Amino acid sequence: CELTRKDEVYTTSNGVTIIGYTDLSARMANQASAMYAQNMANLLKHVHGKEKAAGFISNLYGHLEAGEQGDIVSRSIVCCRDGQLVTMPPPPQPTPPKPKTAAPVAKAEAAKANPLKGAVVGASVLTLGVLLLLGLGEG
């Protein structure tokens, strides 16, 4: 971009921030390492389950022996077992979107249609609270 200034960060008159760092690759190495470490930790947590580290191998073998009913993540990270190629499981099918219903919209419109009811309920609750405090001698 012609507006980029070397090793400067500034905001233009229309509110766009332009970052002109020339060492972006050096700045991102730490974040990339942290993200990779977090992903690996989450993968291990997923595979070992509630048994922690002691159950890692048994859970992994259990998922492999279960075949199609085994966990797809565990089966996807293993490429061979006992010198034999492990077939990759098919990717999961996307979940179909839920159809939208008109019922919640009707309830929302009904609630908006009567603001007097909301005001009366609010005033009643406040009055009851004040009366209870007065009855307890706190007011």
PyMOL commands that place a pseudoatom at each C-alpha (Angstrom):
pseudoatom trace, name=CA, resn=CYS, resi=1, chain=A, elem=C, hetatm=0, pos=[0.000, 0.000, 0.000]
pseudoatom trace, name=CA, resn=GLU, resi=2, chain=A, elem=C, hetatm=0, pos=[1.327, 3.438, -0.840]
pseudoatom trace, name=CA, resn=LEU, resi=3, chain=A, elem=C, hetatm=0, pos=[0.220, 4.798, 2.544]
pseudoatom trace, name=CA, resn=THR, resi=4, chain=A, elem=C, hetatm=0, pos=[2.389, 2.381, 4.540]
pseudoatom trace, name=CA, resn=ARG, resi=5, chain=A, elem=C, hetatm=0, pos=[5.266, 4.000, 6.393]
pseudoatom trace, name=CA, resn=LYS, resi=6, chain=A, elem=C, hetatm=0, pos=[8.289, 1.838, 7.201]
pseudoatom trace, name=CA, resn=ASP, resi=7, chain=A, elem=C, hetatm=0, pos=[8.399, 0.714, 10.886]
pseudoatom trace, name=CA, resn=GLU, resi=8, chain=A, elem=C, hetatm=0, pos=[5.458, 2.947, 11.838]
pseudoatom trace, name=CA, resn=VAL, resi=9, chain=A, elem=C, hetatm=0, pos=[1.934, 2.398, 13.069]
pseudoatom trace, name=CA, resn=TYR, resi=10, chain=A, elem=C, hetatm=0, pos=[-0.508, 5.220, 12.500]
pseudoatom trace, name=CA, resn=THR, resi=11, chain=A, elem=C, hetatm=0, pos=[-4.200, 5.888, 12.025]
pseudoatom trace, name=CA, resn=THR, resi=12, chain=A, elem=C, hetatm=0, pos=[-5.463, 7.662, 8.929]
pseudoatom trace, name=CA, resn=SER, resi=13, chain=A, elem=C, hetatm=0, pos=[-8.001, 10.486, 9.013]
pseudoatom trace, name=CA, resn=ASN, resi=14, chain=A, elem=C, hetatm=0, pos=[-10.854, 8.044, 8.295]
pseudoatom trace, name=CA, resn=GLY, resi=15, chain=A, elem=C, hetatm=0, pos=[-9.926, 5.767, 11.249]
pseudoatom trace, name=CA, resn=VAL, resi=16, chain=A, elem=C, hetatm=0, pos=[-7.944, 3.018, 9.469]
pseudoatom trace, name=CA, resn=THR, resi=17, chain=A, elem=C, hetatm=0, pos=[-4.859, 1.824, 11.354]
pseudoatom trace, name=CA, resn=ILE, resi=18, chain=A, elem=C, hetatm=0, pos=[-1.910, 1.049, 9.078]
pseudoatom trace, name=CA, resn=ILE, resi=19, chain=A, elem=C, hetatm=0, pos=[0.858, -1.128, 10.491]
pseudoatom trace, name=CA, resn=GLY, resi=20, chain=A, elem=C, hetatm=0, pos=[4.157, -0.797, 8.655]
pseudoatom trace, name=CA, resn=TYR, resi=21, chain=A, elem=C, hetatm=0, pos=[6.408, -3.105, 10.644]
pseudoatom trace, name=CA, resn=THR, resi=22, chain=A, elem=C, hetatm=0, pos=[9.152, -4.673, 8.551]
pseudoatom trace, name=CA, resn=ASP, resi=23, chain=A, elem=C, hetatm=0, pos=[9.830, -7.464, 11.071]
pseudoatom trace, name=CA, resn=LEU, resi=24, chain=A, elem=C, hetatm=0, pos=[6.400, -9.119, 11.210]
pseudoatom trace, name=CA, resn=SER, resi=25, chain=A, elem=C, hetatm=0, pos=[7.848, -12.603, 10.831]
pseudoatom trace, name=CA, resn=ALA, resi=26, chain=A, elem=C, hetatm=0, pos=[9.999, -12.096, 13.951]
pseudoatom trace, name=CA, resn=ARG, resi=27, chain=A, elem=C, hetatm=0, pos=[7.020, -10.761, 15.883]
pseudoatom trace, name=CA, resn=MET, resi=28, chain=A, elem=C, hetatm=0, pos=[4.778, -13.737, 15.077]
pseudoatom trace, name=CA, resn=ALA, resi=29, chain=A, elem=C, hetatm=0, pos=[7.083, -16.605, 16.031]
pseudoatom trace, name=CA, resn=ASN, resi=30, chain=A, elem=C, hetatm=0, pos=[6.220, -16.390, 19.732]
pseudoatom trace, name=CA, resn=GLN, resi=31, chain=A, elem=C, hetatm=0, pos=[2.456, -16.344, 19.059]
pseudoatom trace, name=CA, resn=ALA, resi=32, chain=A, elem=C, hetatm=0, pos=[2.697, -19.207, 16.587]
pseudoatom trace, name=CA, resn=SER, resi=33, chain=A, elem=C, hetatm=0, pos=[4.620, -21.326, 19.095]
pseudoatom trace, name=CA, resn=ALA, resi=34, chain=A, elem=C, hetatm=0, pos=[2.102, -20.608, 21.828]
pseudoatom trace, name=CA, resn=MET, resi=35, chain=A, elem=C, hetatm=0, pos=[-0.838, -21.483, 19.552]
pseudoatom trace, name=CA, resn=TYR, resi=36, chain=A, elem=C, hetatm=0, pos=[0.836, -24.710, 18.420]
pseudoatom trace, name=CA, resn=ALA, resi=37, chain=A, elem=C, hetatm=0, pos=[1.555, -25.709, 22.030]
pseudoatom trace, name=CA, resn=GLN, resi=38, chain=A, elem=C, hetatm=0, pos=[-2.061, -25.040, 23.000]
pseudoatom trace, name=CA, resn=ASN, resi=39, chain=A, elem=C, hetatm=0, pos=[-3.322, -27.125, 20.069]
pseudoatom trace, name=CA, resn=MET, resi=40, chain=A, elem=C, hetatm=0, pos=[-1.066, -30.044, 21.022]
pseudoatom trace, name=CA, resn=ALA, resi=41, chain=A, elem=C, hetatm=0, pos=[-2.180, -29.850, 24.663]
pseudoatom trace, name=CA, resn=ASN, resi=42, chain=A, elem=C, hetatm=0, pos=[-5.837, -29.880, 23.584]
pseudoatom trace, name=CA, resn=LEU, resi=43, chain=A, elem=C, hetatm=0, pos=[-5.212, -32.860, 21.285]
pseudoatom trace, name=CA, resn=LEU, resi=44, chain=A, elem=C, hetatm=0, pos=[-3.614, -34.852, 24.101]
pseudoatom trace, name=CA, resn=LYS, resi=45, chain=A, elem=C, hetatm=0, pos=[-6.444, -33.931, 26.491]
pseudoatom trace, name=CA, resn=HIS, resi=46, chain=A, elem=C, hetatm=0, pos=[-8.959, -35.114, 23.917]
pseudoatom trace, name=CA, resn=VAL, resi=47, chain=A, elem=C, hetatm=0, pos=[-7.251, -38.449, 23.342]
pseudoatom trace, name=CA, resn=HIS, resi=48, chain=A, elem=C, hetatm=0, pos=[-6.415, -39.412, 26.934]
pseudoatom trace, name=CA, resn=GLY, resi=49, chain=A, elem=C, hetatm=0, pos=[-9.829, -38.515, 28.293]
pseudoatom trace, name=CA, resn=LYS, resi=50, chain=A, elem=C, hetatm=0, pos=[-10.466, -38.485, 32.030]
pseudoatom trace, name=CA, resn=GLU, resi=51, chain=A, elem=C, hetatm=0, pos=[-7.743, -41.030, 32.835]
pseudoatom trace, name=CA, resn=LYS, resi=52, chain=A, elem=C, hetatm=0, pos=[-5.058, -38.400, 32.177]
pseudoatom trace, name=CA, resn=ALA, resi=53, chain=A, elem=C, hetatm=0, pos=[-1.626, -39.554, 30.950]
pseudoatom trace, name=CA, resn=ALA, resi=54, chain=A, elem=C, hetatm=0, pos=[-2.003, -43.100, 32.278]
pseudoatom trace, name=CA, resn=GLY, resi=55, chain=A, elem=C, hetatm=0, pos=[-4.946, -43.747, 29.957]
pseudoatom trace, name=CA, resn=PHE, resi=56, chain=A, elem=C, hetatm=0, pos=[-3.460, -42.288, 26.780]
pseudoatom trace, name=CA, resn=ILE, resi=57, chain=A, elem=C, hetatm=0, pos=[-2.261, -45.534, 25.140]
pseudoatom trace, name=CA, resn=SER, resi=58, chain=A, elem=C, hetatm=0, pos=[-5.252, -47.596, 26.275]
pseudoatom trace, name=CA, resn=ASN, resi=59, chain=A, elem=C, hetatm=0, pos=[-7.701, -44.976, 24.977]
pseudoatom trace, name=CA, resn=LEU, resi=60, chain=A, elem=C, hetatm=0, pos=[-5.832, -44.674, 21.689]
pseudoatom trace, name=CA, resn=TYR, resi=61, chain=A, elem=C, hetatm=0, pos=[-5.781, -48.449, 21.145]
pseudoatom trace, name=CA, resn=GLY, resi=62, chain=A, elem=C, hetatm=0, pos=[-9.425, -48.679, 22.183]
pseudoatom trace, name=CA, resn=HIS, resi=63, chain=A, elem=C, hetatm=0, pos=[-10.467, -46.127, 19.582]
pseudoatom trace, name=CA, resn=LEU, resi=64, chain=A, elem=C, hetatm=0, pos=[-8.425, -47.904, 16.909]
pseudoatom trace, name=CA, resn=GLU, resi=65, chain=A, elem=C, hetatm=0, pos=[-9.914, -51.300, 17.751]
pseudoatom trace, name=CA, resn=ALA, resi=66, chain=A, elem=C, hetatm=0, pos=[-13.461, -49.891, 17.753]
pseudoatom trace, name=CA, resn=GLY, resi=67, chain=A, elem=C, hetatm=0, pos=[-13.152, -49.161, 14.035]
pseudoatom trace, name=CA, resn=GLU, resi=68, chain=A, elem=C, hetatm=0, pos=[-15.818, -46.815, 12.697]
pseudoatom trace, name=CA, resn=GLN, resi=69, chain=A, elem=C, hetatm=0, pos=[-17.335, -46.377, 16.164]
pseudoatom trace, name=CA, resn=GLY, resi=70, chain=A, elem=C, hetatm=0, pos=[-13.997, -45.167, 17.582]
pseudoatom trace, name=CA, resn=ASP, resi=71, chain=A, elem=C, hetatm=0, pos=[-13.134, -41.510, 18.015]
pseudoatom trace, name=CA, resn=ILE, resi=72, chain=A, elem=C, hetatm=0, pos=[-12.367, -39.920, 14.649]
pseudoatom trace, name=CA, resn=VAL, resi=73, chain=A, elem=C, hetatm=0, pos=[-9.641, -37.660, 16.071]
pseudoatom trace, name=CA, resn=SER, resi=74, chain=A, elem=C, hetatm=0, pos=[-7.764, -40.576, 17.632]
pseudoatom trace, name=CA, resn=ARG, resi=75, chain=A, elem=C, hetatm=0, pos=[-8.066, -42.623, 14.451]
pseudoatom trace, name=CA, resn=SER, resi=76, chain=A, elem=C, hetatm=0, pos=[-6.914, -39.698, 12.298]
pseudoatom trace, name=CA, resn=ILE, resi=77, chain=A, elem=C, hetatm=0, pos=[-3.596, -39.143, 14.096]
pseudoatom trace, name=CA, resn=VAL, resi=78, chain=A, elem=C, hetatm=0, pos=[-2.389, -42.748, 13.647]
pseudoatom trace, name=CA, resn=CYS, resi=79, chain=A, elem=C, hetatm=0, pos=[-1.040, -43.707, 10.214]
pseudoatom trace, name=CA, resn=CYS, resi=80, chain=A, elem=C, hetatm=0, pos=[0.147, -47.277, 10.904]
pseudoatom trace, name=CA, resn=ARG, resi=81, chain=A, elem=C, hetatm=0, pos=[-0.156, -49.932, 13.586]
pseudoatom trace, name=CA, resn=ASP, resi=82, chain=A, elem=C, hetatm=0, pos=[1.797, -53.191, 13.854]
pseudoatom trace, name=CA, resn=GLY, resi=83, chain=A, elem=C, hetatm=0, pos=[3.409, -52.454, 10.501]
pseudoatom trace, name=CA, resn=GLN, resi=84, chain=A, elem=C, hetatm=0, pos=[0.029, -52.183, 8.756]
pseudoatom trace, name=CA, resn=LEU, resi=85, chain=A, elem=C, hetatm=0, pos=[-1.427, -49.043, 7.232]
pseudoatom trace, name=CA, resn=VAL, resi=86, chain=A, elem=C, hetatm=0, pos=[-4.400, -47.694, 9.174]
pseudoatom trace, name=CA, resn=THR, resi=87, chain=A, elem=C, hetatm=0, pos=[-7.139, -46.477, 6.843]
pseudoatom trace, name=CA, resn=MET, resi=88, chain=A, elem=C, hetatm=0, pos=[-8.084, -42.887, 7.279]
pseudoatom trace, name=CA, resn=PRO, resi=89, chain=A, elem=C, hetatm=0, pos=[-11.657, -42.423, 8.520]
pseudoatom trace, name=CA, resn=PRO, resi=90, chain=A, elem=C, hetatm=0, pos=[-14.027, -40.511, 6.254]
pseudoatom trace, name=CA, resn=PRO, resi=91, chain=A, elem=C, hetatm=0, pos=[-14.495, -36.867, 7.194]
pseudoatom trace, name=CA, resn=PRO, resi=92, chain=A, elem=C, hetatm=0, pos=[-17.575, -36.157, 9.288]
pseudoatom trace, name=CA, resn=GLN, resi=93, chain=A, elem=C, hetatm=0, pos=[-20.563, -34.762, 7.458]
pseudoatom trace, name=CA, resn=PRO, resi=94, chain=A, elem=C, hetatm=0, pos=[-21.538, -31.194, 8.340]
pseudoatom trace, name=CA, resn=THR, resi=95, chain=A, elem=C, hetatm=0, pos=[-24.485, -30.764, 10.625]
pseudoatom trace, name=CA, resn=PRO, resi=96, chain=A, elem=C, hetatm=0, pos=[-27.511, -29.523, 8.680]
pseudoatom trace, name=CA, resn=PRO, resi=97, chain=A, elem=C, hetatm=0, pos=[-28.784, -26.129, 9.785]
pseudoatom trace, name=CA, resn=LYS, resi=98, chain=A, elem=C, hetatm=0, pos=[-31.849, -26.110, 11.991]
pseudoatom trace, name=CA, resn=PRO, resi=99, chain=A, elem=C, hetatm=0, pos=[-34.944, -24.669, 10.349]
pseudoatom trace, name=CA, resn=LYS, resi=100, chain=A, elem=C, hetatm=0, pos=[-36.030, -21.360, 11.730]
pseudoatom trace, name=CA, resn=THR, resi=101, chain=A, elem=C, hetatm=0, pos=[-39.387, -21.271, 13.452]
pseudoatom trace, name=CA, resn=ALA, resi=102, chain=A, elem=C, hetatm=0, pos=[-41.778, -18.355, 13.576]
pseudoatom trace, name=CA, resn=ALA, resi=103, chain=A, elem=C, hetatm=0, pos=[-42.930, -19.020, 17.155]
pseudoatom trace, name=CA, resn=PRO, resi=104, chain=A, elem=C, hetatm=0, pos=[-40.133, -17.083, 18.964]
pseudoatom trace, name=CA, resn=VAL, resi=105, chain=A, elem=C, hetatm=0, pos=[-40.771, -14.043, 16.795]
pseudoatom trace, name=CA, resn=ALA, resi=106, chain=A, elem=C, hetatm=0, pos=[-44.450, -14.070, 17.751]
pseudoatom trace, name=CA, resn=LYS, resi=107, chain=A, elem=C, hetatm=0, pos=[-43.542, -14.201, 21.460]
pseudoatom trace, name=CA, resn=ALA, resi=108, chain=A, elem=C, hetatm=0, pos=[-41.118, -11.314, 21.064]
pseudoatom trace, name=CA, resn=GLU, resi=109, chain=A, elem=C, hetatm=0, pos=[-43.740, -9.230, 19.279]
pseudoatom trace, name=CA, resn=ALA, resi=110, chain=A, elem=C, hetatm=0, pos=[-46.298, -10.031, 21.966]
pseudoatom trace, name=CA, resn=ALA, resi=111, chain=A, elem=C, hetatm=0, pos=[-43.888, -8.904, 24.687]
pseudoatom trace, name=CA, resn=LYS, resi=112, chain=A, elem=C, hetatm=0, pos=[-43.146, -5.648, 22.863]
pseudoatom trace, name=CA, resn=ALA, resi=113, chain=A, elem=C, hetatm=0, pos=[-46.824, -4.991, 22.179]
pseudoatom trace, name=CA, resn=ASN, resi=114, chain=A, elem=C, hetatm=0, pos=[-47.701, -4.385, 25.862]
pseudoatom trace, name=CA, resn=PRO, resi=115, chain=A, elem=C, hetatm=0, pos=[-45.169, -2.074, 27.577]
pseudoatom trace, name=CA, resn=LEU, resi=116, chain=A, elem=C, hetatm=0, pos=[-47.727, -1.252, 30.297]
pseudoatom trace, name=CA, resn=LYS, resi=117, chain=A, elem=C, hetatm=0, pos=[-47.560, -4.820, 31.588]
pseudoatom trace, name=CA, resn=GLY, resi=118, chain=A, elem=C, hetatm=0, pos=[-43.776, -4.610, 31.998]
pseudoatom trace, name=CA, resn=ALA, resi=119, chain=A, elem=C, hetatm=0, pos=[-44.046, -1.290, 33.818]
pseudoatom trace, name=CA, resn=VAL, resi=120, chain=A, elem=C, hetatm=0, pos=[-46.721, -2.598, 36.186]
pseudoatom trace, name=CA, resn=VAL, resi=121, chain=A, elem=C, hetatm=0, pos=[-44.725, -5.728, 37.002]
pseudoatom trace, name=CA, resn=GLY, resi=122, chain=A, elem=C, hetatm=0, pos=[-41.570, -3.684, 37.624]
pseudoatom trace, name=CA, resn=ALA, resi=123, chain=A, elem=C, hetatm=0, pos=[-43.366, -1.194, 39.879]
pseudoatom trace, name=CA, resn=SER, resi=124, chain=A, elem=C, hetatm=0, pos=[-45.048, -4.030, 41.808]
pseudoatom trace, name=CA, resn=VAL, resi=125, chain=A, elem=C, hetatm=0, pos=[-41.758, -5.808, 42.457]
pseudoatom trace, name=CA, resn=LEU, resi=126, chain=A, elem=C, hetatm=0, pos=[-40.113, -2.575, 43.604]
pseudoatom trace, name=CA, resn=THR, resi=127, chain=A, elem=C, hetatm=0, pos=[-43.043, -1.737, 45.889]
pseudoatom trace, name=CA, resn=LEU, resi=128, chain=A, elem=C, hetatm=0, pos=[-43.018, -5.234, 47.389]
pseudoatom trace, name=CA, resn=GLY, resi=129, chain=A, elem=C, hetatm=0, pos=[-39.262, -4.997, 48.010]
pseudoatom trace, name=CA, resn=VAL, resi=130, chain=A, elem=C, hetatm=0, pos=[-39.560, -1.627, 49.741]
pseudoatom trace, name=CA, resn=LEU, resi=131, chain=A, elem=C, hetatm=0, pos=[-42.453, -2.882, 51.895]
pseudoatom trace, name=CA, resn=LEU, resi=132, chain=A, elem=C, hetatm=0, pos=[-40.455, -5.934, 52.949]
pseudoatom trace, name=CA, resn=LEU, resi=133, chain=A, elem=C, hetatm=0, pos=[-37.498, -3.740, 53.940]
pseudoatom trace, name=CA, resn=LEU, resi=134, chain=A, elem=C, hetatm=0, pos=[-39.783, -1.454, 55.933]
pseudoatom trace, name=CA, resn=GLY, resi=135, chain=A, elem=C, hetatm=0, pos=[-41.360, -4.473, 57.589]
pseudoatom trace, name=CA, resn=LEU, resi=136, chain=A, elem=C, hetatm=0, pos=[-37.928, -5.707, 58.649]
pseudoatom trace, name=CA, resn=GLY, resi=137, chain=A, elem=C, hetatm=0, pos=[-37.097, -2.292, 60.066]
pseudoatom trace, name=CA, resn=GLU, resi=138, chain=A, elem=C, hetatm=0, pos=[-34.338, -1.653, 57.588]
pseudoatom trace, name=CA, resn=GLY, resi=139, chain=A, elem=C, hetatm=0, pos=[-35.898, 1.353, 55.848]
for i in range(1, 139): cmd.bond("trace and resi %d" % i, "trace and resi %d" % (i + 1))
show_as sticks, trace
zoom trace
